């Protein structure tokens, strides 16, 4: 399956993603981690970027590792990212309140 859209277009989409678009979107943690590593960031920062979509249960991505296997920094960034996703506007759903 081919995907012609770039990550920026995919993330800003107001419709359900195609399977190919979803696969591209799921690569952004790895892509970000590689970029940060090339820029000389610490291993902890690289890991936090890579692991910010991992879930407590191990059902996240890109590696599917359970939270107990992640660093405290990675878990904190994942929590902050989830909170941000809930309260910031998204084109595909209504914004939640902090309450």
N, C-alpha and C positions, 0 to 999 in steps of 0.2 A: 504494500500500500504506500503510495507516495504522498508526501506532504509538501505543498508549495508555499505555505505561509511561514513567515519567520516567527520567532518567539514573541516579539513585541506585538505582532498582530494577533497571535494566539491568546496571549494574556489579556488583551483588550477586547476579545470577542464577546459579543452579547448573545451568543447562541451556544448550543451544545457542541462540544468539540468532536471532530471525527476521531476514530481510533488512531490514525496517523498523527493528527495534531496533538492528541493527548500524549502519545509516545514522545513527541518532541518536547512538550512541556515538562514531562517527567525527567528529562535530562538536565534541566537547569541547575539542580544541586551539584551534579558532577562537573558541569561546565564552569560554574562559579568557583568550585573548589580548585580546579586545575588553574584557573586564572589567578586566584589568590596565592596559590603555591608558586607560580611563576613570578609573581610580584614580590615574593620573599616574605609573605606573612607567616606567622608561627603555625606549628602543627595544630594547635588548639583552635585557632581561627579557621584554618582550612577544614578541619573536621566539623566545626559548627556549621560552616556553609554547606558542606556535603550532607550533613545529617539533619538539617532543619525540617525535613518532611518525614522523618522517621516517627513512628508512633509508639506509645507505651507498650502496646500489645505486640509490636513487631510487624504490623500490617502496613507500614509506611514504605517510602521509597527514598533513595534508589537501592538500598541494600536489604531492607526488610529486617534490620536488627532491632531487637527489643530495647526499650529505654534503659534497662539495667546494664546493657553493654555499651551505652553511650556515655561520654564525659558529662559532668555537670554543666559545663558551658554549652554543649550541644543541646542538652535538655532545656536549658533556659532559653536559648535562641528559638528552639522549636515552639516553646510555650508563647514567647513573645510574637512569633510569626502567626501562630493560630489566633491569638487575641487580636492582632492587627487585622487579619483577614476577616474577622467577625465584625469589627466596628468601622472599617473603612468601606466606602461605597464600592460596589462591584456591579458591573453592567448586567449580570445574570441573576441577581437577587437583591432583596431589600437589605439595607444596613441594619445591624442590630445595635441596641443601645448598650452602654456599659453596664447598666443594671441588669 
